[in-house]
Each structure stands twice: as structure tokens, then as C-alpha cells.
Amino acid sequence: MIPILSVLIPTMGVITLGRVFRERLSVEAWRGIDRLNFELLFPCLIFSAAASRAISLDDAAVIGAGVWLILTLGLSLGWLLRPFGPKKFLDFAGAWQTAWRFNTAIAFVAVSAVGDAATLMSVAVGFAVPLANVFAITALSRGSGLGPLGVLGRIARNPFFIASVAGMCVGATGISLPEVIQKGVDYLAGAAIPIALMAVGATMDWGALVRLNRFTGGITAIKLAILPALTWIGVSLAGLPTAHANVLVVFSALPTASAAHVLASVYGAERRLPATLIAQSTLLSAITLPLWIYFLT
């Protein structure tokens, strides 16, 4: 347990630092930081991890299919809580998305505690982010405006997906980038996690745990307990290799995405409920995620 905590305690420390510095920057500045992470820093991290070693198409298919099943399961379980959520569907959709979305920064921190699996996690994130966003946007738009071609187009244009595929191609071919370019990519990749964790702390509602109720408690339980339990059962029955199984279980146990409330507000949904769910999920994951990692190791 001590090696696990030695990885996760600094993570919570950086998140807390974000809370300390929250007032130093405007809300618009923090949103700009989120955009920088999404469009540049995290794609560099994903590319660098995926390119570091070759991954077979079979491995990519297993991880890709696994995370898509996890996302679909989270969506389905979250829908069961519809009777307990907001009456207005748009407001429910804003909260519903937190049942399947995930925190990318914590994904790379957590997976380092279960072995050398950053490459597999980069593939998982690359496949999962586009579909998670498609699910969320479809729910928030009540299914309008996104036909099959629209869905495929949104996935193909996603920076995380592009970085993952490009990194896998580089890793598979054994081609090395010129050193000056690789160093630049590594510098940007190194900035992704600490900046993202500070942004989580800056935007999180630290008093949200006192507002747990049947609906928010149910969504949080799905995200932090039910999904990883079902995933562990699934990977055990499927007989997946340990590295693949660990990545999928850790992925399923992650707290929800720290910017889910931003997407909700863009579509006109009430943003306070998803913001509360984000905080509840992130704070409680400080307990549940180490337990899942300890269980796996």
C-alpha cells in the first residue's frame, strides 16, 4: 500500500495546490489552461507514451473494445438513475455524463502504480475520449445533429485519438523522431499532468461531500465502485493478460472528467449539479482508487 500512496499522495498535493492558487487566475484563464491541455499537452503525453514501445493491433483492439464497453456500461447504469435525477432532461443529461467520463490526468498517475503500463493506458485514453464526448454531446443535444458520419468525424478529429494512433504507428514502425523534436514533445508531455491536476483543484467544489444524496451518491457509486467491480469480473472471465486487465480496471475506477460541467453549461444545462458530482467523485476517489490499485497488486 505504501508504494501506491507514494504515487497518489503527491497527486492530491498538486490538486490542493491548485485550490491555493485558484484566485490568482481568472475563470477564463483556467478554462484556457484546460484548452491548452486538451489540444496540445495531453496529446503530446499520449503520443510519447504510445510511441515508446510497439503495441500490436490485437492489444489495441482489446484495450479499445474494453474501454468502449466500460463507457457503454457507465452510460447504461447511469440511465437507471433517471427517476431520481432532475426532472428536466437537459439538466439530467448534464449530470448523467459524469457516470462514464473520466479524469485523464489521474489515469496516467494511477496506472504507474500497477506496473509499466503507460503505453496501454495511452491507447485506452485515445480510444475512450472521443466516444465519451460523443455520448455526452448526443445526450445533451437529445440525439439531434449527430448521425453515424458525424460521430465518426468527431472521433477522427479528436486530438487524443489522433495522438494515440500516431504514437502507435511510430512505435510499430520503430521509427525514431529527430532528437530535437522528441525533446520538445517530451517537455510538453511532462507539463500535462501537473498543470491538469492544478486545474482540477482550482475548479473543484471542496465542500461537495456534504451534498451527497440518492442521485449523486448513485452516480458516484457507479463510477468508483460498480464499474470497476464489473470490469474486474469481466476481465477475469475473459482471461486477459495482467497488464491489460489492470489498465482496464484502473480506467474504470477513475473519477469523472474535471470539465464535465463546462460541457453541460455550453449546451444550456444547469452546471452546479455536474460540478458537485465532479468534486464528490474526485474527493472520494482518493479513498477508492488506492483500494482498487491495492486489490490489483
DRENVOTOR-943434 format. One record per residue (C-alpha): residue in three letters; x, y, z. Coordinates in nm, 3 decimals. Example, Ala and Ser with C-alpha at 12.3 -4.5 7.8 and 13.67 -1.06 7.14 Angstrom:
 residu       u       v       w
    Ala   1.230  -0.450   0.780
    Ser   1.367  -0.106   0.714
***
This chain:
 residu       u       v       w
    Met   0.000   0.000   0.000
    Ile   0.288   0.241   0.077
    Pro   0.420   0.243  -0.284
    Ile   0.066   0.314  -0.404
    Leu   0.023   0.604  -0.163
    Ser   0.365   0.739  -0.258
    Val   0.228   0.783  -0.609
    Leu  -0.118   0.915  -0.521
    Ile  -0.040   1.144  -0.224
    Pro   0.169   1.385  -0.438
    Thr  -0.122   1.385  -0.682
    Met  -0.360   1.509  -0.414
    Gly  -0.094   1.758  -0.306
    Val  -0.079   1.913  -0.652
    Ile  -0.461   1.921  -0.668
    Thr  -0.461   2.103  -0.333
    Leu  -0.203   2.347  -0.469
    Gly  -0.447   2.428  -0.747
    Arg  -0.703   2.525  -0.482
    Val  -0.446   2.752  -0.316
    Phe  -0.372   2.932  -0.644
    Arg  -0.732   2.943  -0.766
    Glu  -0.781   3.313  -0.700
    Arg  -0.454   3.409  -0.871
    Leu  -0.603   3.342  -1.215
    Ser  -0.939   3.431  -1.366
    Val  -1.201   3.172  -1.458
    Glu  -1.123   3.241  -1.825
    Ala  -0.754   3.173  -1.763
    Trp  -0.827   2.835  -1.605
    Arg  -1.050   2.749  -1.900
    Gly  -0.767   2.845  -2.133
    Ile  -0.538   2.610  -1.941
    Asp  -0.790   2.329  -1.990
    Arg  -0.799   2.402  -2.363
    Leu  -0.417   2.404  -2.381
    Asn  -0.408   2.066  -2.210
    Phe  -0.673   1.920  -2.440
    Glu  -0.526   2.045  -2.768
    Leu  -0.151   2.026  -2.703
    Leu  -0.008   1.898  -2.375
    Phe  -0.205   1.576  -2.329
    Pro  -0.180   1.480  -2.699
    Cys   0.199   1.508  -2.658
    Leu   0.185   1.286  -2.348
    Ile  -0.036   1.029  -2.521
    Phe   0.181   1.029  -2.834
    Ser   0.502   0.994  -2.633
    Ala   0.366   0.704  -2.425
    Ala   0.217   0.523  -2.726
    Ala   0.534   0.565  -2.932
    Ser   0.767   0.446  -2.656
    Arg   0.715   0.081  -2.746
    Ala   0.538  -0.118  -3.014
    Ile   0.183  -0.232  -2.943
    Ser   0.018  -0.495  -3.156
    Leu  -0.313  -0.444  -3.332
    Asp  -0.454  -0.724  -3.115
    Asp  -0.358  -0.537  -2.797
    Ala  -0.503  -0.213  -2.932
    Ala  -0.825  -0.392  -3.027
    Val  -0.859  -0.550  -2.681
    Ile  -0.799  -0.222  -2.497
    Gly  -1.015  -0.022  -2.738
    Ala  -1.306  -0.264  -2.718
    Gly  -1.267  -0.285  -2.341
    Val  -1.289   0.088  -2.277
    Trp  -1.581   0.126  -2.519
    Leu  -1.769  -0.145  -2.327
    Ile  -1.688   0.029  -1.998
    Leu  -1.818   0.362  -2.129
    Thr  -2.135   0.199  -2.259
    Leu  -2.189   0.023  -1.927
    Gly  -2.145   0.350  -1.738
    Leu  -2.397   0.519  -1.967
    Ser  -2.649   0.236  -1.918
    Leu  -2.614   0.220  -1.540
    Gly  -2.640   0.598  -1.513
    Trp  -2.967   0.590  -1.707
    Leu  -3.118   0.368  -1.435
    Leu  -3.099   0.669  -1.202
    Arg  -3.318   0.882  -1.430
    Pro  -3.617   0.870  -1.187
    Phe  -3.402   1.018  -0.910
    Gly  -3.236   1.295  -1.114
    Pro  -3.354   1.638  -1.228
    Lys  -3.694   1.641  -1.395
    Lys  -3.568   1.846  -1.689
    Phe  -3.391   1.605  -1.926
    Leu  -3.120   1.855  -2.023
    Asp  -3.022   1.903  -1.660
    Phe  -3.024   1.526  -1.608
    Ala  -2.800   1.480  -1.914
    Gly  -2.550   1.729  -1.774
    Ala  -2.516   1.512  -1.463
    Trp  -2.559   1.177  -1.642
    Gln  -2.238   1.225  -1.841
    Thr  -2.033   1.203  -1.521
    Ala  -2.121   0.832  -1.496
    Trp  -1.893   0.743  -1.789
    Arg  -1.646   1.028  -1.839
    Phe  -1.305   1.007  -1.669
    Asn  -1.010   1.215  -1.549
    Thr  -0.720   1.175  -1.792
    Ala  -0.455   1.325  -1.564
    Ile  -0.530   1.084  -1.281
    Ala  -0.537   0.796  -1.532
    Phe  -0.166   0.829  -1.607
    Val  -0.076   0.880  -1.242
    Ala  -0.278   0.580  -1.123
    Val  -0.158   0.337  -1.389
    Ser   0.204   0.397  -1.286
    Ala   0.120   0.226  -0.957
    Val   0.027  -0.105  -1.124
    Gly   0.337  -0.152  -1.338
    Asp   0.481  -0.028  -1.664
    Ala   0.152   0.015  -1.849
    Ala   0.158   0.378  -1.965
    Thr   0.157   0.266  -2.328
    Leu  -0.163   0.065  -2.283
    Met  -0.324   0.349  -2.088
    Ser  -0.240   0.592  -2.367
    Val  -0.425   0.362  -2.607
    Ala  -0.718   0.340  -2.365
    Val  -0.741   0.718  -2.336
    Gly  -0.703   0.766  -2.710
    Phe  -0.994   0.534  -2.783
    Ala  -1.212   0.643  -2.491
    Val  -1.207   1.024  -2.504
    Pro  -1.377   1.062  -2.844
    Leu  -1.657   0.815  -2.766
    Ala  -1.710   0.958  -2.417
    Asn  -1.753   1.303  -2.569
    Val  -1.985   1.172  -2.841
    Phe  -2.203   1.006  -2.576
    Ala  -2.212   1.327  -2.373
    Ile  -2.286   1.557  -2.667
    Thr  -2.554   1.322  -2.800
    Ala  -2.723   1.314  -2.459
    Leu  -2.703   1.692  -2.417
    Ser  -2.839   1.751  -2.766
    Arg  -3.109   1.482  -2.716
    Gly  -2.961   1.286  -3.006
    Ser  -3.000   1.556  -3.269
    Gly  -2.736   1.656  -3.521
    Leu  -2.507   1.355  -3.485
    Gly  -2.560   1.087  -3.746
    Pro  -2.315   0.800  -3.800
    Leu  -2.087   1.014  -4.018
    Gly  -2.095   1.292  -3.761
    Val  -1.993   1.051  -3.487
    Leu  -1.706   0.910  -3.693
    Gly  -1.594   1.257  -3.790
    Arg  -1.589   1.374  -3.430
    Ile  -1.385   1.071  -3.326
    Ala  -1.139   1.113  -3.615
    Arg  -1.078   1.481  -3.533
    Asn  -1.022   1.432  -3.162
    Pro  -0.665   1.532  -3.060
    Phe  -0.634   1.242  -2.813
    Phe  -0.738   0.986  -3.073
    Ile  -0.504   1.134  -3.335
    Ala  -0.213   1.133  -3.088
    Ser  -0.281   0.774  -2.983
    Val  -0.298   0.642  -3.341
    Ala   0.009   0.841  -3.446
    Gly   0.204   0.716  -3.145
    Met   0.106   0.354  -3.211
    Cys   0.219   0.390  -3.573
    Val   0.556   0.531  -3.469
    Gly   0.600   0.259  -3.207
    Ala   0.505  -0.017  -3.452
    Thr   0.743   0.100  -3.724
    Gly   1.035   0.158  -3.490
    Ile   1.098   0.497  -3.645
    Ser   1.254   0.749  -3.407
    Leu   1.172   1.116  -3.425
    Pro   1.465   1.357  -3.462
    Glu   1.608   1.421  -3.117
    Val   1.530   1.792  -3.119
    Ile   1.162   1.721  -3.195
    Gln   1.139   1.436  -2.944
    Lys   1.280   1.655  -2.667
    Gly   1.023   1.922  -2.744
    Val   0.742   1.665  -2.731
    Asp   0.877   1.528  -2.402
    Tyr   0.892   1.877  -2.247
    Leu   0.529   1.941  -2.337
    Ala   0.426   1.593  -2.222
    Gly   0.593   1.648  -1.886
    Ala   0.383   1.959  -1.826
    Ala   0.048   1.791  -1.896
    Ile  -0.021   1.609  -1.569
    Pro   0.085   1.873  -1.311
    Ile  -0.095   2.153  -1.495
    Ala  -0.409   1.941  -1.535
    Leu  -0.408   1.842  -1.166
    Met  -0.376   2.205  -1.058
    Ala  -0.669   2.293  -1.285
    Val  -0.874   2.019  -1.116
    Gly  -0.803   2.168  -0.774
    Ala  -0.876   2.521  -0.890
    Thr  -1.219   2.442  -1.030
    Met  -1.337   2.181  -0.777
    Asp  -1.602   2.241  -0.511
    Trp  -1.426   2.119  -0.197
    Gly  -1.742   2.116   0.016
    Ala  -1.941   1.891  -0.214
    Leu  -1.936   1.577   0.001
    Val  -2.195   1.721   0.238
    Arg  -2.440   1.731  -0.055
    Leu  -2.439   1.358  -0.131
    Asn  -2.794   1.233  -0.191
    Arg  -2.960   0.934  -0.356
    Phe  -2.892   1.058  -0.709
    Thr  -2.538   1.195  -0.670
    Gly  -2.444   0.907  -0.441
    Gly  -2.570   0.661  -0.701
    Ile  -2.376   0.822  -0.986
    Thr  -2.060   0.833  -0.774
    Ala  -2.104   0.470  -0.666
    Ile  -2.138   0.365  -1.030
    Lys  -1.819   0.549  -1.122
    Leu  -1.598   0.446  -0.832
    Ala  -1.729   0.105  -0.720
    Ile  -1.977  -0.067  -0.951
    Leu  -1.798  -0.009  -1.284
    Pro  -1.456  -0.130  -1.160
    Ala  -1.616  -0.431  -0.989
    Leu  -1.798  -0.533  -1.307
    Thr  -1.485  -0.466  -1.513
    Trp  -1.275  -0.686  -1.285
    Ile  -1.530  -0.966  -1.319
    Gly  -1.530  -0.923  -1.697
    Val  -1.151  -0.925  -1.743
    Ser  -1.122  -1.224  -1.508
    Leu  -1.379  -1.424  -1.704
    Ala  -1.212  -1.322  -2.031
    Gly  -0.872  -1.433  -1.906
    Leu  -0.697  -1.116  -2.019
    Pro  -0.324  -1.072  -1.955
    Thr  -0.245  -0.899  -1.625
    Ala  -0.129  -0.572  -1.782
    His  -0.442  -0.539  -1.996
    Ala  -0.670  -0.632  -1.706
    Asn  -0.504  -0.385  -1.470
    Val  -0.530  -0.099  -1.719
    Leu  -0.899  -0.164  -1.781
    Val  -0.985  -0.191  -1.411
    Val  -0.788   0.124  -1.323
    Phe  -0.952   0.305  -1.615
    Ser  -1.298   0.203  -1.493
    Ala  -1.220   0.321  -1.137
    Leu  -1.115   0.676  -1.232
    Pro  -1.307   0.978  -1.105
    Thr  -1.511   1.164  -1.363
    Ala  -1.378   1.430  -1.600
    Ser  -1.296   1.759  -1.430
    Ala  -1.450   1.971  -1.707
    Ala  -1.785   1.792  -1.744
    His  -1.969   2.092  -1.601
    Val  -1.823   2.315  -1.873
    Leu  -1.973   2.099  -2.149
    Ala  -2.305   2.095  -1.963
    Ser  -2.317   2.473  -1.948
    Val  -2.232   2.505  -2.319
    Tyr  -2.550   2.313  -2.402
    Gly  -2.760   2.511  -2.156
    Ala  -2.778   2.253  -1.878
    Glu  -2.756   2.352  -1.513
    Arg  -2.384   2.332  -1.429
    Arg  -2.388   2.321  -1.049
    Leu  -2.503   1.959  -1.027
    Pro  -2.228   1.818  -1.254
    Ala  -1.975   2.040  -1.074
    Thr  -2.088   1.885  -0.745
    Leu  -2.062   1.534  -0.891
    Ile  -1.710   1.608  -1.019
    Ala  -1.600   1.717  -0.673
    Gln  -1.765   1.421  -0.499
    Ser  -1.611   1.176  -0.744
    Thr  -1.263   1.328  -0.722
    Leu  -1.257   1.356  -0.343
    Leu  -1.392   1.005  -0.280
    Ser  -1.153   0.857  -0.538
    Ala  -0.871   0.949  -0.301
    Ile  -1.003   0.656  -0.094
    Thr  -1.142   0.417  -0.355
    Leu  -0.868   0.435  -0.618
    Pro  -0.583   0.332  -0.383
    Leu  -0.801   0.043  -0.264
    Trp  -0.860  -0.079  -0.620
    Ile  -0.490  -0.050  -0.702
    Tyr  -0.401  -0.236  -0.382
    Phe  -0.650  -0.506  -0.476
    Leu  -0.492  -0.543  -0.821
    Thr  -0.135  -0.553  -0.694
***
